[in-house]
Amino acid sequence: MRADERAVRDGALSGRMLGPFGILTRLEYWGFRIVAALFGALPVDVASSLSGWIWRTVAPHLRRHARAERNLAASMPELSAEERAAVLDQMWDGLGRTFAEAFHLRTIQSDPSRIVLDLSPEVLEAVRSPRGCVLACPHMGNWEVASIGALRAGGRVAGVYQRLKNPLVDRYVTGLREPYYPQGLFTKGNDAVLKLRRVLRQGHGVALLADLREMRGVAVPFFGRPAPSTPFPAFLACSMGAPLVAGRVVRLGGARFRITGELLPVQATGDRDADIEATTAAIHACFERFIRENPGQWMWAHRRWG
């Protein structure tokens, strides 16, 4: 049984499973399932467009919009006020689209015209490497499509995700995503390191979203300011001798995407801490270039710089 089918089954059986959870958890879950059903019943392009319109209409009135404005102004001061407004409008539209497209990943995967792979021979070789491959991506375009692109490129990847606060919503959403991570989809935690190292030793890939704040990580330059960043992709690449690829998903319009990637150098001087910091800095230098090329496709609303 596919994971997306299991998610539907879980919904049908949830009457038996809701017992341990409080009323607010259950109400939130059923509210989410209603929204999922509504967007899932629409054609993918209609759902994407509608959700994009809702988000770009509502989000500018929320607190996170002011934070996004501050982050964008500090990172790209060369933009005018009108240009910043256009970037943020595109950002909210894209985030809304990504939300609705989560309920249509199977449609996106099955339609070859929706994803264009623009990968060099060296990147394709890295993705298929018998040493495994570490794929580090930012939250751009629709980042959920990155794992579908890895599958289409011949890789079999595992992933890591942050568990959602609502355990019922978490179980449902994980069920939608699992089919595109054939080597496993693991929650963040100490045991994830051991699981992902095992995946790499078996010659498979590890796909990680690596552009958010990590206060226990290393501070590397990002848009001219030190940004606390996860060292995890660099740690895996350095310790396992696996190739490191920075990938991105670019939205071409509607629910159509182009996936690109760059093979990055993995520093190996023998000084583990210095190697991990230098490699993490290389990842974020690449991310910054990606974002500067399409600033409206990145999430500016996070507390990225602490």
C-alpha positions, 0 to 999 in steps of 0.5 A, spaced: 500 500 500 502 506 498 504 511 503 498 516 500 493 511 500 495 509 508 494 517 509 487 516 507 486 509 511 489 513 517 483 518 516 478 512 515 481 509 522 482 515 526 476 514 530 479 509 533 486 513 534 483 520 536 482 517 544 489 519 547 489 526 544 485 532 546 479 536 543 483 542 540 488 537 537 482 533 534 479 539 531 485 542 528 486 535 525 479 535 522 480 542 520 486 540 516 483 534 513 477 539 510 482 544 507 486 538 504 479 535 501 477 541 498 484 543 495 485 535 493 478 535 490 480 541 485 485 540 479 492 541 481 493 548 477 486 551 480 488 548 487 495 552 486 492 558 483 487 559 488 491 557 494 496 562 492 491 568 491 489 566 498 496 567 501 498 573 498 491 576 500 492 575 507 499 574 509 501 581 508 496 583 514 500 578 518 506 579 523 511 575 519 510 579 513 514 585 517 519 580 518 520 578 511 520 586 509 526 587 514 530 581 512 529 582 505 531 590 506 537 588 510 539 582 505 538 586 498 538 593 500 539 595 492 532 593 491 527 599 491 521 599 495 516 597 489 521 591 488 521 589 495 513 589 495 513 585 488 518 580 491 514 579 497 508 578 493 511 573 489 513 569 495 507 569 499 504 566 492 509 561 492 508 559 499 500 558 498 501 554 491 506 550 495 501 548 500 496 546 495 500 542 491 502 538 497 495 534 496 497 533 488 504 530 489 502 524 485 499 528 479 506 532 479 510 526 479 506 522 474 506 528 469 513 529 465 511 536 463 511 538 470 518 537 472 524 539 467 531 536 470 536 541 468 542 537 471 549 536 468 553 530 467 557 531 473 551 532 478 547 526 475 553 522 476 554 524 483 546 523 484 547 516 482 554 515 486 555 508 489 558 512 495 551 515 496 550 523 495 548 528 500 543 533 496 542 540 500 536 544 498 533 551 500 526 552 501 525 555 494 520 554 488 516 547 491 521 544 495 517 538 496 518 537 488 526 536 489 525 529 492 521 527 485 527 530 481 532 526 485 528 519 483 527 521 476 535 522 476 536 515 478 537 517 485 534 513 491 533 518 497 532 518 504 530 525 508 529 528 514 523 533 517 521 536 523 515 533 526 509 537 526 506 539 533 499 536 532 501 528 531 495 527 527 496 532 522 504 530 522 502 523 521 497 525 515 502 529 512 508 524 512 504 519 509 503 524 503 511 525 502 513 518 504 512 515 497 518 520 494 523 518 499 524 510 498 530 510 503 526 513 509 523 519 511 526 520 518 524 525 524 530 530 526 533 527 532 540 524 534 538 517 531 537 520 524 544 521 524 545 513 524 540 512 520 542 517 514 550 514 515 547 507 514 543 510 507 550 513 505 554 507 506 548 503 502 550 507 496 543 511 496 542 519 497 540 523 503 536 529 501 536 535 506 533 542 507 539 546 509 537 553 509 533 555 516 536 557 522 540 552 527 542 556 533 546 550 535 550 550 528 555 554 525 555 561 523 557 562 516 556 568 511 549 569 508 547 575 505 553 579 508 551 577 515 553 571 520 547 566 520 547 560 524 546 554 520 546 547 520 552 543 519 549 536 518 550 536 510 557 538 511 558 533 516 555 527 512 559 529 506 565 530 510 565 524 514 562 519 509 566 521 503 560 522 499 559 527 493 555 534 495 550 537 491 546 543 492 539 543 488 534 548 487 527 548 485 525 554 480 517 555 479 516 556 472 509 558 472 503 555 476 505 547 478 511 547 473 518 547 475 525 546 473 530 543 478 538 544 477 544 542 481 551 544 482 556 539 485 560 543 491 567 542 493 567 538 500 573 540 504 578 535 506 584 538 510 583 533 516 581 538 521 574 536 521 571 542 525 574 547 520 572 542 514 565 542 516 565 550 517 568 551 510 563 546 507 557 549 510 559 556 508 560 553 501 553 551 501 550 557 503 554 561 498 551 557 493 544 558 496 545 565 496 546 565 489 540 561 487 536 566 491 539 572 488 537 569 481 530 568 484 528 572 490 521 571 490 521 564 490 525 563 497 522 564 504 524 571 507 519 570 513 523 566 517 528 568 523 534 566 519 539 570 522 537 569 529 
